[in-house]
Amino acid sequence: MKKLSNIFLLIILVVFSFIPFGYSRAEDLTSKMKGKILLQVESKGEAWYVNPKDSKRYYMANGDSAYNVMRNLGIGITNSNLEKLQNNKVLAKKQNGKIFLKVEDKGQAYYVNSDGVFYYLKDGDAAYNIMRSLGLGITNNNLNKIALSDLSEQPKNDNFNNSSVTAANSTNQSDYSRITIDDVAPYLTGVVEVVCKKRDTNNTEQLNSTGSGSLVKISSNTYAVITNNHVISGNDQCFVLVPNSTWGVTGIYELDLNDIKNWNNIADEAVIPMIASSVNRLNTWDSFIFNADISQLNYKIWDLKRCVNDIQKASPVMIIGYPAFSTITSADNIAGALKNQIIADGIISGYESSSISDGLPYSNYYISAKIDSGDSGGIALSKDKNGLCLLGIPTWITVTGNYANAGLVQNINNILWANHTVFKTRTNEQICQDAYGSNSVWSGTTNSKGGAICGCASGYEFNTSETECVVKQSYSQRCQSQYGIFSMWSGEIDSSNKPTCSCQTGYSWSGSGETCVSQALLQSWCENKYGFASYSHPENGKAVCDCMSGFMFNYDGSYCVSYY
């Protein structure tokens, strides 16, 4: 087998030796290789990915390496924009070599080949195999002309010239422009996952939201979690899952949603005390029954100094959190989610100044590190010549162009900016409005745990998902909002006290039953699809096409033909 492998590599080498590279300068080669997968034909076929953004190469030794490449170098994209690219080869070819992550769909990854074809990278192993199959052979000499990323691991290969790589890395070991795993290791167990529940319209407890947070000691006997307000807003119960050093579970603690505090009313922040006696409060959600004493948890992260309010662009950033693509998939094993704490690194890309126009004193930050909805409320760290510092809280993903998204971190100096000298506790009216919008009001009553029971102001009602107070509508208006302007209320109410809707005269339900369509349009549609002898009629409340008397569908059901 070894002889065959050597012969195979020799054949590849001979073939590629005739490829007319003809590049007079290293930058010419690098420019041509952007986005390409390169295979070292003079060695053992090691695979490299040349990142189109920084023109540097990243080594893919195996599935884990390929997974890190697609997650760290991928570009966020909405489902609709990805679909537009997939349906337009001209535009797709212009994105040649890029890796896109579907930010609305758990970060699914796609690689765009030079022919404009999208390849789905299901996981690390799939990414490794697909990207290798698309590889382009290259000699060691030409490969050395392409800069090696400082973050890339190196192949274990005696035949490869690593002298330039070693020199480059050695100059960065003490460089404050980089954050290392040793820098952040003491703080990782202080970053927690936040899991919230809410009862649905059937009064069944459901997972409603997940996010990230960090542990903070407020006083000698008060321990809390800092997160985004939008992570916990509108929920009945929220818990934090605290990891230990081996990524098991130190404890699961309930948050006191009746005592939410903050430094100001503008930043998206919430400081929620943990309930010390919260043991086995998850009902059927989890069998976890042991919690460590909350005084023994890791609160070091908030002892770090704050970063200056205008830390320079290109300063390093490290995000610690629990992205949505790694969050809970089973309500019966919440503790299992803690194995998926994710660290992402990047740089400060720019400043976001809308925070100033909102009334806060400093700009927030755009960052290149990939963040996901589940990272909301986690921790963003940076580093300057004085060492590691708290940059802020990752909060949003913002669209920065037609295809690219950028993460946004709330400036720590905005988070801790107090327009009062002490924490402010929200009133029940504020709790209701934060949960259900400005048209919500406190009903004046509380639930069994003391939490505010909210209602809607006069002229408003809860929407169907009970997440917002909206303008109150008549039954006919509700039908038209759901099924279109040609829908109407039938005069009946169903078992859940909702109006039963029907179509106005001259209109029928579409084939999918999602809207009311004119009968003339339905008839025309049937004739276009099945011929002039077809007609439209309702069946089980939906419009269907059939053949007129004396006609029948042909053998494959595609046309109405005469019996005769």
Secondary structure as UniProt FT lines:
FT   HELIX           2..17
FT   HELIX           26..33
FT   TURN            34..35
FT   STRAND          37..40
FT   TURN            41..44
FT   STRAND          47..50
FT   TURN            52..54
FT   STRAND          57..60
FT   HELIX           63..73
FT   STRAND          75..77
FT   HELIX           79..86
FT   HELIX           89..94
FT   TURN            95..97
FT   STRAND          99..102
FT   TURN            103..107
FT   STRAND          108..112
FT   TURN            114..115
FT   STRAND          118..121
FT   HELIX           124..133
FT   STRAND          136..138
FT   HELIX           140..143
FT   TURN            144..145
FT   TURN            150..151
FT   TURN            158..159
FT   HELIX           163..170
FT   TURN            171..174
FT   TURN            176..177
FT   HELIX           181..184
FT   HELIX           185..190
FT   STRAND          191..199
FT   TURN            201..202
FT   STRAND          205..219
FT   TURN            220..221
FT   STRAND          222..227
FT   HELIX           229..232
FT   TURN            233..234
FT   STRAND          237..243
FT   TURN            245..246
FT   STRAND          249..255
FT   TURN            257..258
FT   STRAND          261..262
FT   STRAND          270..274
FT   TURN            276..277
FT   HELIX           283..285
FT   HELIX           294..296
FT   HELIX           300..303
FT   TURN            309..310
FT   TURN            313..314
FT   STRAND          316..321
FT   HELIX           324..326
FT   TURN            331..332
FT   HELIX           334..340
FT   STRAND          342..352
FT   HELIX           354..357
FT   TURN            358..359
FT   STRAND          364..367
FT   HELIX           373..375
FT   TURN            376..377
FT   STRAND          379..384
FT   TURN            385..386
FT   STRAND          387..399
FT   STRAND          405..411
FT   HELIX           412..415
FT   STRAND          424..425
FT   HELIX           428..436
FT   TURN            438..439
FT   STRAND          440..446
FT   TURN            448..449
FT   STRAND          452..456
FT   TURN            458..459
FT   STRAND          460..462
FT   TURN            464..465
FT   STRAND          469..471
FT   HELIX           475..483
FT   TURN            485..486
FT   STRAND          487..493
FT   TURN            495..496
FT   STRAND          499..503
FT   TURN            505..506
FT   STRAND          507..509
FT   TURN            511..512
FT   STRAND          516..518
FT   HELIX           519..530
FT   TURN            532..533
FT   STRAND          534..539
FT   TURN            540..541
FT   STRAND          542..547
FT   TURN            549..550
FT   STRAND          551..553
FT   TURN            555..556
FT   STRAND          560..562
//
